[in-house]
């Protein structure tokens, strides 16, 4: 095969969940059936890499210095939700239940992967959380071992500075039947139960 095709295939393998065969199929498809789409994809990637940066306040992706959510005066500045990724932020936004501001870590503590506190922009988080407007920090990291460790680390760090810190609740999923839910989830739901 051509070097250019090999290069394209290797580039596509960088995408999560894309192995060598899938990358090769994508490359063949783009070149054989959708050259216009391939050119559009190339332009979109180039533009995004060139213009998308981190918001100066919340650290999410933005093509302006401060993102639209941080600039939105209708948001509740007393609430700051900490999430791992922009995808997590988007999911919370789609619930239409949270009207506060965000801070996006762009990862989670993972010593095995060499990701420590300095890699998560925690100094920037502390500055944002202690700006005088924030009254409560909601930790919405994932319920993985790394997410739990990250939430615990941030919680201790902010509580030491006198901040009110809460954690996203967890439990049995809506529509879930207890028979099919794992024991750990049921145990956590029982521990985190609330009065009705």
C-alpha positions as CSV (number, residue, x, y, z in Angstrom):
1,X,0.0,0.0,0.0
2,X,1.0,3.6,-0.3
3,X,2.8,5.4,2.5
4,X,0.0,8.0,2.6
5,X,-2.6,5.3,3.1
6,X,-0.5,3.7,5.9
7,X,-0.1,7.1,7.5
8,X,-3.9,7.7,7.3
9,X,-4.6,4.3,8.8
10,X,-2.2,4.9,11.7
11,X,-3.7,8.3,12.3
12,X,-7.2,6.8,12.5
13,X,-5.9,4.2,15.0
14,X,-5.4,7.1,17.5
15,X,-9.2,7.3,18.0
16,X,-10.5,5.4,21.0
17,X,-11.8,1.9,20.3
18,X,-10.4,1.9,16.7
19,X,-8.1,-1.1,16.0
20,X,-6.0,-1.8,13.0
21,X,-8.8,-3.4,10.9
22,X,-11.3,-0.7,11.7
23,X,-8.8,2.0,10.9
24,X,-8.0,0.3,7.6
25,X,-11.8,0.0,6.7
26,X,-12.3,3.7,7.5
27,X,-9.4,4.8,5.4
28,X,-10.5,2.7,2.5
29,X,-14.1,4.0,2.8
30,X,-13.0,7.6,2.9
31,X,-10.7,7.3,-0.1
32,X,-13.0,5.0,-2.2
33,X,-16.5,6.3,-1.5
34,X,-16.3,9.7,0.3
35,X,-13.3,11.8,-0.7
36,X,-15.4,14.9,-0.2
37,X,-16.2,13.8,3.4
38,X,-12.5,13.0,3.9
39,X,-11.5,16.5,2.8
40,X,-14.2,18.0,5.1
41,X,-13.0,15.9,8.0
42,X,-9.5,17.1,7.4
43,X,-10.5,20.7,7.3
44,X,-12.6,20.3,10.5
45,X,-9.7,18.6,12.4
46,X,-7.3,21.3,11.3
47,X,-9.6,24.1,12.3
48,X,-10.4,22.5,15.7
49,X,-6.8,21.9,16.5
50,X,-5.9,25.4,15.5
51,X,-8.8,27.3,17.3
52,X,-10.1,25.2,20.2
53,X,-8.3,25.9,23.5
54,X,-9.2,25.7,27.2
55,X,-11.5,28.2,28.8
56,X,-9.6,30.4,31.1
57,X,-12.2,29.9,33.9
58,X,-13.5,26.4,33.7
59,X,-10.9,24.6,31.6
60,X,-13.3,23.1,29.1
61,X,-12.8,23.3,25.4
62,X,-13.7,26.7,23.9
63,X,-12.8,28.7,20.8
64,X,-12.9,31.9,22.9
65,X,-10.9,32.8,25.9
66,X,-13.9,32.3,28.2
67,X,-16.6,29.8,27.2
68,X,-20.3,30.6,26.7
69,X,-21.3,28.9,29.9
70,X,-18.9,30.9,32.0
71,X,-20.1,34.1,30.3
72,X,-23.8,33.2,30.9
73,X,-25.0,35.6,33.5
74,X,-28.1,33.5,34.3
75,X,-25.9,30.7,35.7
76,X,-25.8,30.2,39.5
77,X,-22.3,31.4,40.4
78,X,-22.7,29.9,43.9
79,X,-22.5,26.3,42.5
80,X,-19.4,24.8,40.9
81,X,-19.6,21.3,39.5
82,X,-16.3,19.4,39.0
83,X,-16.3,16.9,36.2
84,X,-13.5,14.8,34.5
85,X,-14.2,15.6,30.9
86,X,-16.1,17.9,28.6
87,X,-18.2,14.9,27.7
88,X,-19.2,14.6,31.3
89,X,-20.1,18.3,31.4
90,X,-22.3,17.9,28.3
91,X,-24.1,14.9,29.9
92,X,-24.9,17.0,33.0
93,X,-26.1,19.9,30.9
94,X,-28.4,17.6,28.9
95,X,-30.3,16.7,32.1
96,X,-31.4,20.4,32.3
97,X,-31.3,20.1,36.1
98,X,-28.1,21.9,36.9
99,X,-27.8,25.7,36.5
100,X,-24.4,26.4,38.1
101,X,-20.9,26.6,36.7
102,X,-18.3,24.0,36.0
103,X,-14.7,23.1,36.3
104,X,-13.4,20.4,33.9
105,X,-10.3,18.5,35.2
106,X,-9.5,17.0,31.7
107,X,-8.7,13.7,33.5
108,X,-8.5,12.0,36.8
109,X,-5.9,10.9,39.3
110,X,-4.2,7.8,38.0
111,X,-0.8,7.0,39.5
112,X,-0.4,3.9,37.3
113,X,-0.8,6.2,34.2
114,X,1.5,8.8,35.7
115,X,-1.3,11.3,36.2
116,X,-1.0,13.2,39.5
117,X,-2.6,16.3,41.0
118,X,-0.5,18.7,38.9
119,X,-1.8,17.2,35.7
120,X,-5.4,18.1,36.6
121,X,-5.1,21.9,36.9
122,X,-6.0,21.7,40.6
123,X,-4.4,25.0,41.3
124,X,-6.8,26.6,38.8
125,X,-9.7,24.7,40.4
126,X,-8.8,26.1,43.9
127,X,-8.6,29.6,42.4
128,X,-12.0,29.2,40.9
129,X,-13.6,27.6,43.9
130,X,-12.3,30.2,46.4
131,X,-13.2,33.2,44.3
132,X,-15.7,34.4,46.8
133,X,-18.8,33.6,44.7
134,X,-18.7,29.8,45.0
135,X,-20.6,28.5,48.0
136,X,-20.7,24.8,47.2
137,X,-18.5,22.5,45.0
138,X,-20.3,19.5,43.6
139,X,-17.9,16.6,42.8
140,X,-19.3,14.7,39.7
141,X,-16.3,12.6,38.9
142,X,-17.0,9.0,37.7
143,X,-17.6,6.2,40.1
144,X,-14.4,4.3,39.2
145,X,-11.5,3.8,41.5
146,X,-9.7,6.7,39.9
147,X,-12.8,8.9,40.0
148,X,-13.4,8.1,43.6
149,X,-9.7,8.9,44.5
150,X,-9.9,12.1,42.6
151,X,-13.1,13.2,44.3
152,X,-11.6,12.3,47.8
153,X,-8.4,14.3,47.0
154,X,-10.3,17.3,45.8
155,X,-12.8,17.1,48.7
156,X,-10.1,17.1,51.3
157,X,-8.2,19.9,49.6
158,X,-11.3,22.2,49.4
159,X,-12.6,21.3,52.9
160,X,-9.2,22.3,54.3
161,X,-10.0,25.8,52.8
162,X,-13.4,25.9,54.4
163,X,-15.4,25.1,51.3
164,X,-18.7,23.2,51.3
165,X,-18.2,20.1,49.2
166,X,-20.9,17.6,48.0
167,X,-20.7,14.4,45.9
168,X,-22.9,13.3,43.1
169,X,-25.4,10.7,44.4
170,X,-25.3,7.2,43.1
171,X,-27.5,4.2,43.3
172,X,-30.0,2.0,41.3
173,X,-30.5,3.3,37.8
174,X,-34.0,4.5,36.8
175,X,-35.8,1.6,35.3
176,X,-33.4,-0.8,36.8
177,X,-34.6,-4.0,38.4
178,X,-32.8,-5.0,41.6
179,X,-32.4,-8.5,40.4
180,X,-30.1,-7.3,37.6
181,X,-28.2,-4.6,39.5
182,X,-24.8,-5.5,40.9
183,X,-24.4,-5.8,44.7
184,X,-22.0,-2.9,45.0
185,X,-24.5,-0.5,43.4
186,X,-27.4,-1.8,45.7
187,X,-25.1,-1.4,48.8
188,X,-24.3,2.2,47.8
189,X,-27.9,3.0,47.1
190,X,-28.8,1.6,50.6
191,X,-26.1,3.7,52.3
192,X,-27.1,6.8,50.4
193,X,-30.8,6.4,50.9
194,X,-32.9,9.5,51.6
195,X,-36.3,10.1,53.3
196,X,-39.4,10.4,51.1
